[in-house]
């Protein structure tokens, strides 16, 4: 359909140019009412102010000048001057047969372009929560959409393995080991999920002592541990005497980080995400520190300035920016400095045409300042870098999440709870065997979550409601999986006899509804037009499968 849209748009542009009007583009779209044709354009309304004619007369003039086209059966003028295009049956039949025979062809709008898309970004030593799950699913759909447009995509994950949250976890571990009478060796013998949850508990305890109680001993020890861990990656940092008392921390840190990474991979496997590159904040620490230090002076003649022992970037307030610290008074690089290093590292490794970072809305202000600072260091990289922010995920009645205070909803919990509810629904229907339920329940659950997340415009908050999201009726992932399985069941019987994500979600839902009406009203297998009708079914199945794949949702062959 895109090629015929493009052809109609080009023809309309040519005609209006002959009429003495020069406009940059013409909108050609699908009408909401099928009686108004397959495609429609409001070009007559678009140029009416430039001509001394009624919109209806302009539309009639364009209609009379439109070249003959075998793909178009007729063109009608409707209402105040809309041009409605009815495609020929031959064109539509050829498209259906082509999809059935060859599948969905890849578009070439982004052919030759290379993207690096960074998403998910969980921090080791903290729980991967439903916000990370949302970022993961949005990012994966963005990557697949770019690939569907012909681009080469590198999937990247940037994880915060240094910083105060790590130091608080290490301090919390010391307290937990003393409280529970166990050692690190005892913790190592536990199941992976138990180990990761214990680290999460340690973080919350460390946070409480440092931030809430403000215990002087806790504050001193957390700061010392933080400096020690940074020293593992920044050779220029002074080696302190207290480092001798922290040697056991080094083992806890490296092993604990590995446990978290392994746990994260289990989640990625369930969401069908495979990253091409993993970046760690620890790897960016020295790099980012040197970038800032080489671009600072006390008089403000360079990009960064000193301020009370710290090094800051003074954002232009007229641009809505604010001042942020890039190197702390202790001489440690902040998130901002490491983010600059990451931008350069990505370009060195990938040489991208566009770098996209996907995070929650609350980080928008932070990224505006970082990208502004980056523009002074490398205009080229900054111009190719983009931040996309999304809304928050909430359950009905749930408070805002905070891993600091233990008020979080784990990503794995949402996956498991949705799967359990899908299994209950399938058992209660009486249509499925235990084997069938076991085989497909996780696929349906993940599909339900993905579709519920992705059908909402990126930027808006998502309210995830279990009952609505796992329903086999309505605008849901399971509904589309069911439509695909229904197509597949017809094709299976024959054998026995003889792409923004929310826009794509809307298209697939509309297609699913249309097919279900077709399914309910047309007998396929004993029709005299069976061969043609099967082609329609097959093309529908392939289209839905391709669309769900772009969204990162697996299909189910039988439901």
Number of C-alpha atoms within 10 A of each C-alpha: 11 10 9 15 16 14 12 23 19 13 17 24 19 15 18 20 12 11 13 10 14 13 13 5 12 20 14 22 15 16 15 11 8 10 9 19 18 18 21 24 23 18 24 26 17 14 17 18 11 11 13 9 13 15 22 19 16 22 25 19 15 20 18 9 14 15 12 9 11 11 15 17 14 15 18 16 20 14 8 14 21 21 25 24 23 19 19 15 12 13 16 13 14 11 15 20 17 15 20 20 13 11 17 17 11 12 15 13 12 15 15 11 17 20 24 24 24 26 28 24 22 23 23 25 30 22 25 24 20 22 23 21 27 25 25 26 27 24 26 24 24 23 25 21 22 22 21 23 17 18 21 20 22 17 20 22 19 19 18 19 22 25 21 19 22 27 26 28 28 27 26 27 24 15 15 19 15 11 9 8 9 11 13 14 9 10 16 15 10 12 9 15 13 13 18 25 15 19 27 23 21 25 29 21 23 29 27 18 20 23 14 11 11 12 12 11 10 20 18 12 18 25 17 16 25 21 24 23 22 18 19 11 16 21 10 9 16 11 12 11 8 12 15 9 9 15 11 11 19 15 12 17 19 11 14 21 20 14 18 24 17 14 18 18 14 12 17 16 10 13 23 16 17 13 15 11 15 12 18 17 21 19 18 23 24 22 20 26 22 14 16 24 17 11 15 18 14 11 9 13 10 13 17 23 22 18 13 8 12 16 25 22 25 17 17 12 9 7 10 10 17 15 13 16 20 28 25 15 14 11 17 23 28 20 21 24 27 24 22 23 23 21 20 21 16 17 17 10 9 16 15 20 17 18 24 20 20 21 25 19 17 12 14 14 12 15 20 18 22 22 23 17 21 23 15 13 17 13 14 12 21 21 14 14 21 17 17 17 19 22 19 20 24 18 14 10 7 12 11 12 18 11 18 17 13 15 12 18 22 17 17 18 12 19 20 14 13 23 23 15 16 27 21 13 17 18 14 10 9 8 10 15 11 10 8 13 19 13 12 19 21 20 21 28 26 26 28 28 27 25 25 23 24 22 21 18 15 20 13 13 16 20 16 16 13 19 12 14 25 27 16 20 14 15 22 23 32 28 22 31 28 21 27 27 20 21 25 21 15 16 18 15 11 14 9 7 8 6 21 14 23 18 14 18 24 14 15 22 21 14 16 23 18 11 20 15 10 13 16 8 9 12 13 18 16 8 11 10 11 14 11 15 16 18 19 20 23 23 23 23 25 21 19 24 24 20 23 25 17 22 28 25 28 20 23 22 15 16 19
